[in-house]
């Protein structure tokens, strides 16, 4: 039969998109299960953050968290020294903060106080907090912002102790006069502040709200003392920083290139 009398050519035509084949049901590939609603919600909440952390740890390993490792080692050294008869007073003189002391002295000691484990808490708790939360923050927002937020949160706790004692126990916001002799050390305020800041940067709103609510519940139901109220003060201070940062980002001129760190992960 000649080519002119031949019917239409059967089979796929190169370069042409083929339609669905009759009798075949399109659907997910075999072996792939549709994710449940809680899993999808968790991926929306933590997916970008976890991908950032995983990528950095896979490519750089421990080189991704030099600040965190330094903080862990410093905490271990200070814990060892303060538990020695010859070193306890030295650590207290350089890293112990108490509300009865002069403010300038407390401000000088505040940076180191972050790495001095609280006397009434096990050191492994401080080490785990620093390793996990500082490590995530260092990878996700960088070393400078991690240090900045950690010290803002710690300083907020230090200042609240003085304000709370001045208010007095007559108010739920106040503290008894005896709290001015409490040794105020440890990374917990910094850890709480960093958790809120990282959640804000990565738009993990549910987790951010959960951390803030948990600190309020801690004060109301569990730990209505200086440490618990300092955690709330740290959260409030960091939320103020986030609000100011967001306001500055919204007011930034559209045609001016933004500095790295102002863009929010999607």
Secondary structure, 3 states (H helix, E strand, C coil): CCCCCCCCCCCCCCCCCCCCCCCCCCCCCCCCCCCCHHHHHHHHHHHHHHHHHHHHHHHHHHHHHHHHHHHHHHHHHHHHHHCCCCCHHHHHHHHCCCCCCCHHHHHHHHHHHCCCCCCCCCHHHHHHHHHHHHHHHHHHHCHHHHHHHHHHHHHHHHHHHHHHHHHCCCCCCCCCHHHHHCCCCCCHHHHHHHHHHHHHHCCCHHHHHHHHHHHHHHHHHHCCCHHHHHHHHHHHHHHHHHHHHHHHHHHCCCCCCCCCCCCCCC
